[in-house]
Amino acid sequence: MLIAFVAITSILAVVGTIRAMTKSDKNYSGSARKNTKNLSIIYVIVILLSVIALGVYISSSV
């Protein structure tokens, strides 16, 4: 149940980031692109660390 919640929350965060990227003003297109890239990198790192932590937790509980 908790894993499903984390997965759904992560997917919603990525979708929200992509939607925010498409709604930028002309003046902010460069900064929005940079911010979206930074957020995407943060999401990738957090997801990877979460998967690693989940693997460690599962392996230690067996």
ROLUMTOR-718157 format. One record per atom (N, C-alpha, C, CB): x, y, z. Coordinates in steps of 0.05 Angstrom, whole numbers, plus 32768, in hexadecimal, padded with zeros to 4 digits. Last residue first. Glycine has a CB too. Layout:
XYZ;...
This chain:
81237F3F806F;81207F228067;81307F118079;81287F1D804B;812F7F728079;81187F678088;81147F498082;80FF7F768081;81577F808057;815E7F7E8074;81477F728084;81647F9A807F;813E7F838026;81537F6E802A;815A7F6B8048;816C7F75801B;811C7FAE802D;81117F938028;81267F7E802E;81087F91800B;81417FD88036;812D7FD1804A;81227FB58046;81167FE58049;815D7FD78005;816B7FD2801F;81577FCA8034;817B7FEB8027;81327FE47FE2;81417FCB7FE0;81507FC37FF9;81547FCC7FC8;812680177FF5;811280027FF7;811F7FE77FF4;80FD80067FE1;815580327FE9;814D802F8005;813880198008;8142804A800F;8153802E7FB0;816980227FBF;8162801E7FDD;818380347FBD;8125804C7FA7;812580307F9F;813C80217FAE;8129802D7F80;8135807D7FBB;811F80707FC7;811E80527FC0;8104807D7FBE;815F808A7F98;816580867FB4;814E80787FC3;816A80A17FC2;8140808F7F69;8155807B7F6B;815C80767F88;816E80857F5C;811F80BB7F78;811380A17F71;8128808B7F73;810780A17F55;814580E37F7F;813480DB7F95;812880BF7F90;811E80EF7F9B;815B80E77F4B;816C80E07F62;815B80D67F79;817C80F97F6B;812D80F67F2E;813C80DE7F27;814D80D57F3F;814D80E27F0E;812081277F47;810D81117F47;811B80F67F42;80F681157F33;814D81467F39;814781407F55;813481287F58;813A81597F63;814681487F02;815E813B7F0D;815A81347F2A;8177814E7F0A;811781657F00;8118814A7EF5;8130813B7F00;8119814A7ED7;812881967F15;811481867F23;811481697F1A;80F881927F20;814C81A67EEC;815581A17F08;814281907F18;815981BC7F16;812881AA7EC1;813F81977EC0;814981917EDC;815681A27EAE;810781D27ED4;80FC81B87ECF;811281A37ECD;80EC81B87EB4;812C81FC7ED6;811F81F37EEF;811481D77EEB;810A82067EF8;813782027E9F;814C81FB7EB1;814181F07ECC;815E82147EB7;8104820F7E8C;811181F87E81;812881EF7E94;811D81FD7E65;80FD823F7EA7;80EA82287EAD;80F7820E7EA3;80CF822D7E9F;8124825F7E91;812682587EAD;811482407EB4;811F82707EBF;811082617E5B;812B82577E61;812E824F7E7E;813F826D7E5B;80DC82767E62;80E0825B7E56;80FB82507E5C;80DC825D7E38;80CC82A67E75;80D682937E88;80DC82787E7C;80C282907E9E;80B882C37E4B;80CF82CE7E59;80DC82BA7E6C;80C682E67E69;808C82A37E3B;80A382A67E29;80BC82B07E38;809B82BA7E12;807782787E71;807682907E62;808E82927E4F;807482A97E74;806482327E73;807682487E79;807182607E67;8093823E7E77;804B81FE7E74;803C82177E79;804E822E7E80;802882127E90;806A81D27E71;805C81DA7E59;804E81F47E5C;804981C47E50;807D81CB7EA5;809081D27E90;808181DC7E77;80A181B97E89;805081B97EC0;805A81D47EC6;806E81DD7EB1;806881D47EE2;804E81857EAB;803881987EA5;804181B47EAB;801F81927EB5;807C816F7EC2;807A81717EA5;806481857E9D;807481557E98;806E81727EF8;808581817EEE;808481847ED0;809F81727EF6;804181507EF9;803F816C7F00;8056817D7EF6;803C81707F1E;805B81207EED;8047812A7EDB;804281487EE0;802C811B7EDE;807B811B7F1B;8087811D7F01;807481297EED;809181017EF7;805381177F43;8067812D7F44;807581317F29;807D81277F59;803880E97F34;802A81037F34;803D811A7F34;801781047F4B;806180C37F3E;805680C77F23;804880E27F20;804380B07F1B;806680C97F75;807D80CE7F63;807380D47F47;809180B77F64;803480B87F87;803D80D37F8D;805480DB7F7A;804680D47FAA;803480827F75;802080957F6A;802980B27F6F;800580907F77;805F806E7F94;8060806D7F77;804C80817F6B;805A80517F6D;804B80767FC8;806480837FC0;806680847FA1;807C80747FCC;801D80557FC6;801B80717FCC;803480817FC2;801780767FEA;803580237FBD;8023802E7FA9;801F804C7FAD;800780207FAA;8050801D7FED;805F801E7FD5;804E802A7FBE;806980027FCD;802680198011;803880318013;804880347FF9;804A802E802B;80107FE88000;800080008000;801180198000;7FED80008018;
